[in-house]
Amino acid sequence: MSNMKYIQLESQGEVAILRINRPEALNAMNIDVVSELSQTVDKIAADEGIKVIIITGAGEKSFCAGADISYMVDIDPIAAEKYASSAQSVLNKIERMEKPVIGAINGYALGGGCELAMVCDIRIASSNARLGQPEVTIGIPPGWGGTQRLMRLVGPAKAKELVFTGRMIPAEEAFRLGLVNSVISLTPDELPPEVAADDKDKQKERNNQIAKLLNNKLMNECIAMAKQISKNSFNAVKVSKMLVNRGMDADLDTGLRLEIYGWSLCFAHEDRKKMMSDFLNKSKK
């Protein structure tokens, strides 16, 4: 698959892996990254061969460290509104895409990075991940959906605490809050051998090795889940995603009625008939 300057796209059968590739800036999203991300999402959405998307950051340190502060420091309100609007627009596009999106959170997911993670349908974090909305520490509130999506995921009181303090939380805490679905860590037998504590170079080398092993394990878990999803009826998964997303802000009766319509419409799809017949034939054997 083609790569742009800041977005890498890799295909593994029906699974596409999208990487934000700006490791020198911890994969922070400047205007160019936002624009390339938007174009890539359009391309993925139109590609019928892709059933599931995994979004992650290049390298082992960061998923995405958010908006580009070096760009924001000198802009006026008009430019700020344009920047946030274009960022919100691409994040909304990811959230509303018919295809399921898994966020592989490898390291920092801060500010816009946490907001990017929150538009993914499923979030899997490595044990060294750190999530947060630290915008108030530099004089702004979250602007790419953080005040709205965080409260829907963790409740208003916890969202306020995280936003008002700007603190970073470790992966395990994010898991307890329901901000991530699961945390991937290395077992003792997967760790490289211990080295002498006073040998700084060896320690650094070992830490780099651990980060690489952890990132590989995270990606393998995400790919395994993506492949499990891609085996199912794409139509049924697509309708299920729409029902959860639309139902979240509807009252229960409206959501249930919408579910009946979504459910019934799947009976018009050819894969439903085939999959049900295959299931019945298998159970007769």
C-alpha positions as CSV (number, residue, x, y, z in Angstrom):
1,M,0.0,0.0,0.0
2,S,1.2,3.5,-0.6
3,N,2.8,5.7,2.0
4,M,2.6,9.5,2.4
5,K,5.1,11.6,4.2
6,Y,3.5,11.2,7.6
7,I,1.0,8.3,7.2
8,Q,2.1,4.7,6.5
9,L,-0.5,2.2,5.3
10,E,0.2,-1.5,5.4
11,S,-2.1,-4.2,4.2
12,Q,-2.5,-7.7,5.9
13,G,-5.2,-9.3,3.8
14,E,-8.5,-7.7,4.9
15,V,-6.8,-5.8,7.7
16,A,-5.2,-2.4,7.1
17,I,-2.6,-0.9,9.5
18,L,-2.4,2.9,9.5
19,R,0.6,4.4,11.3
20,I,1.2,8.0,12.1
21,N,4.8,8.3,11.1
22,R,6.4,11.4,12.8
23,P,8.4,9.7,15.5
24,E,10.8,12.7,15.9
25,A,7.8,14.7,17.3
26,L,6.3,11.7,19.1
27,N,3.8,11.4,16.2
28,A,2.2,14.7,17.0
29,M,-0.4,15.9,14.4
30,N,0.5,19.1,12.6
31,I,-1.7,20.4,9.7
32,D,0.0,18.1,7.2
33,V,-0.6,15.0,9.3
34,V,-4.3,15.9,9.7
35,S,-4.6,16.4,6.0
36,E,-2.8,13.1,5.1
37,L,-4.8,11.3,7.7
38,S,-8.0,12.6,6.2
39,Q,-7.0,11.5,2.7
40,T,-5.9,8.1,3.9
41,V,-9.2,7.5,5.8
42,D,-11.1,8.3,2.6
43,K,-9.0,5.8,0.7
44,I,-9.5,3.1,3.2
45,A,-13.3,3.7,3.4
46,A,-13.6,3.3,-0.4
47,D,-11.5,0.1,-0.5
48,E,-13.9,-2.8,-0.4
49,G,-11.1,-5.3,0.3
50,I,-10.4,-3.7,3.7
51,K,-12.7,-4.9,6.5
52,V,-10.9,-3.7,9.7
53,I,-8.4,-0.9,10.4
54,I,-5.8,-0.7,13.1
55,I,-4.4,2.8,13.9
56,T,-1.1,3.1,15.7
57,G,2.0,5.3,16.0
58,A,5.4,4.6,14.4
59,G,8.1,3.5,16.8
60,E,7.7,2.3,20.4
61,K,7.4,5.6,22.3
62,S,4.2,7.2,21.2
63,F,0.7,6.5,19.7
64,C,0.2,10.2,19.1
65,A,1.3,13.1,21.3
66,G,-1.5,15.3,20.2
67,A,-1.6,18.6,18.4
68,D,1.5,20.4,17.3
69,I,2.4,23.0,20.0
70,S,5.1,24.6,18.0
71,Y,2.5,25.4,15.4
72,M,-0.2,26.5,17.9
73,V,2.0,28.9,19.9
74,D,1.7,31.8,17.5
75,I,-1.7,31.3,15.8
76,D,-4.8,33.5,16.3
77,P,-8.4,32.4,17.1
78,I,-9.3,32.2,13.4
79,A,-6.4,29.8,12.6
80,A,-7.1,27.9,15.8
81,E,-10.8,27.4,14.8
82,K,-9.7,26.1,11.4
83,Y,-7.1,23.8,12.9
84,A,-9.6,22.3,15.4
85,S,-12.4,22.0,12.8
86,S,-10.2,20.1,10.3
87,A,-8.9,17.8,13.2
88,Q,-12.5,17.2,14.5
89,S,-13.6,16.6,10.9
90,V,-11.1,13.7,10.3
91,L,-11.7,12.2,13.8
92,N,-15.5,12.3,13.2
93,K,-14.8,10.6,9.9
94,I,-12.9,7.8,11.6
95,E,-15.7,7.3,14.2
96,R,-18.4,7.2,11.6
97,M,-16.6,5.0,9.1
98,E,-18.6,1.9,8.5
99,K,-15.5,-0.3,9.1
100,P,-14.4,-1.2,12.7
101,V,-11.3,0.6,13.9
102,I,-8.9,-0.7,16.5
103,G,-6.5,1.7,18.3
104,A,-3.2,0.1,19.1
105,I,-2.0,2.5,21.8
106,N,1.8,2.1,22.0
107,G,3.1,4.7,24.5
108,Y,1.8,8.3,24.7
109,A,-1.7,9.1,23.7
110,L,-2.0,12.7,24.9
111,G,-4.4,15.6,24.0
112,G,-5.2,15.0,20.3
113,G,-3.7,11.6,20.6
114,C,-6.1,10.6,23.3
115,E,-8.9,12.1,21.3
116,L,-7.8,10.1,18.3
117,A,-7.8,6.9,20.4
118,M,-11.3,7.7,21.6
119,V,-12.8,7.6,18.1
120,C,-11.5,4.1,17.6
121,D,-14.1,1.4,18.3
122,I,-11.8,-0.7,20.4
123,R,-8.7,0.5,22.2
124,I,-5.9,-1.9,23.2
125,A,-2.9,-0.4,25.1
126,S,0.6,-1.6,25.8
127,S,1.5,-1.6,29.5
128,N,3.8,1.4,28.9
129,A,1.0,3.5,27.4
130,R,0.1,6.9,29.0
131,L,-3.2,8.6,28.3
132,G,-4.4,12.0,29.1
133,Q,-5.8,15.4,28.2
134,P,-3.1,17.8,29.3
135,E,-4.4,20.9,27.4
136,V,-5.1,23.0,30.4
137,T,-1.4,22.9,31.3
138,I,-0.8,25.0,28.2
139,G,-3.7,27.4,28.4
140,I,-6.5,25.7,26.3
141,P,-9.2,23.1,26.9
142,P,-9.3,19.9,24.8
143,G,-10.5,21.0,21.3
144,W,-10.6,17.8,19.2
145,G,-13.5,16.1,21.0
146,G,-11.9,15.5,24.4
147,T,-14.5,17.2,26.6
148,Q,-17.3,15.3,24.8
149,R,-16.1,11.8,24.2
150,L,-14.2,11.4,27.4
151,M,-17.3,12.0,29.5
152,R,-19.3,9.5,27.4
153,L,-16.6,6.9,28.1
154,V,-15.7,7.4,31.7
155,G,-18.5,9.6,33.1
156,P,-18.6,13.4,33.6
157,A,-16.9,13.5,37.1
158,K,-13.9,11.4,36.0
159,A,-13.7,13.3,32.7
160,K,-13.6,16.6,34.6
161,E,-10.9,15.3,37.0
162,L,-8.7,14.2,34.1
163,V,-9.3,17.4,32.0
164,F,-9.0,19.9,35.0
165,T,-5.8,18.3,36.3
166,G,-4.3,17.5,32.9
167,R,-2.6,14.5,34.4
168,M,-1.4,11.5,32.4
169,I,-2.8,8.1,33.5
170,P,-1.0,4.8,33.1
171,A,-2.6,2.0,30.9
172,E,-3.9,0.0,33.9
173,E,-5.8,3.0,35.3
174,A,-7.2,3.7,31.8
175,F,-8.4,0.1,31.7
176,R,-10.1,0.4,35.1
177,L,-11.9,3.5,33.9
178,G,-13.1,1.8,30.7
179,L,-11.0,4.1,28.6
180,V,-9.1,1.1,27.1
181,N,-10.5,-2.4,26.5
182,S,-7.4,-4.3,27.5
183,V,-3.7,-3.9,28.4
184,I,-0.9,-5.9,26.8
185,S,2.1,-6.7,29.0
186,L,5.1,-9.0,28.7
187,T,5.2,-12.1,31.0
188,P,8.5,-12.7,33.0
189,D,9.6,-15.4,30.5
190,E,9.1,-13.0,27.6
191,L,11.5,-10.4,29.1
192,P,15.2,-10.3,27.9
193,P,17.8,-11.4,30.6
194,E,18.5,-8.9,33.4
195,V,21.7,-6.8,33.1
196,A,23.9,-5.1,35.7
197,A,22.1,-2.1,37.2
198,D,25.3,0.1,36.9
199,D,25.8,-0.7,33.2
200,K,23.8,2.2,31.7
201,D,24.4,1.3,28.1
202,K,23.2,-2.3,28.6
203,Q,20.2,-1.1,30.6
204,K,19.3,1.3,27.7
205,E,19.7,-1.5,25.2
206,R,17.5,-3.8,27.3
207,N,14.8,-1.2,27.7
208,N,14.7,-0.6,23.9
209,Q,14.5,-4.4,23.4
210,I,11.5,-4.6,25.9
211,A,9.7,-1.7,24.1
212,K,10.1,-3.5,20.8
213,L,8.9,-6.8,22.2
214,L,5.9,-5.1,23.8
215,N,5.0,-3.3,20.7
216,N,5.2,-6.5,18.6
217,K,3.0,-8.3,21.1
218,L,0.5,-5.4,21.1
219,M,0.3,-5.4,17.2
220,N,0.0,-9.2,17.1
221,E,-3.0,-9.0,19.6
222,C,-4.6,-6.2,17.5
223,I,-4.1,-8.1,14.3
224,A,-5.5,-11.3,15.8
225,M,-8.6,-9.4,16.9
226,A,-9.0,-7.7,13.6
227,K,-8.8,-11.0,11.8
228,Q,-11.4,-12.5,14.1
229,I,-13.7,-9.6,13.3
230,S,-13.0,-9.8,9.6
231,K,-14.2,-13.5,9.5
232,N,-17.7,-12.3,10.5
233,S,-20.4,-10.9,8.3
234,F,-19.0,-7.5,7.2
235,N,-22.6,-6.3,6.8
236,A,-23.6,-7.3,10.3
237,V,-20.5,-5.8,11.9
238,K,-21.1,-2.5,10.0
239,V,-24.8,-2.4,11.1
240,S,-23.8,-3.2,14.7
241,K,-21.3,-0.3,14.7
242,M,-23.9,2.1,13.4
243,L,-26.4,0.9,16.0
244,V,-24.1,1.4,19.0
245,N,-22.9,4.8,17.7
246,R,-26.4,6.1,17.0
247,G,-27.9,4.6,20.1
248,M,-25.4,6.2,22.5
249,D,-27.1,9.6,22.3
250,A,-30.7,8.3,21.7
251,D,-33.2,7.4,24.4
252,L,-33.6,3.6,24.9
253,D,-36.9,3.2,23.0
254,T,-35.5,5.0,19.9
255,G,-32.3,2.9,20.1
256,L,-34.3,-0.3,20.4
257,R,-36.5,0.6,17.5
258,L,-33.4,1.5,15.4
259,E,-31.9,-1.9,16.4
260,I,-35.0,-3.7,15.0
261,Y,-34.7,-1.9,11.7
262,G,-31.0,-2.6,11.5
263,W,-31.6,-6.3,12.4
264,S,-34.4,-6.7,9.9
265,L,-32.5,-5.1,7.0
266,C,-29.7,-7.7,7.4
267,F,-32.2,-10.3,6.3
268,A,-32.1,-8.8,2.8
269,H,-28.3,-9.4,2.6
270,E,-27.0,-12.5,0.8
271,D,-24.3,-13.3,3.3
272,R,-26.9,-13.7,6.1
273,K,-28.8,-16.5,4.3
274,K,-25.5,-18.2,3.4
275,M,-24.0,-18.0,6.9
276,M,-27.2,-19.2,8.6
277,S,-27.5,-22.2,6.1
278,D,-23.8,-23.0,6.6
279,F,-24.3,-23.0,10.4
280,L,-27.3,-25.3,10.2
281,N,-25.5,-27.7,7.8
282,K,-22.5,-27.8,10.2
283,S,-24.7,-28.6,13.2
284,K,-26.4,-31.5,11.3
285,K,-23.0,-33.2,10.7
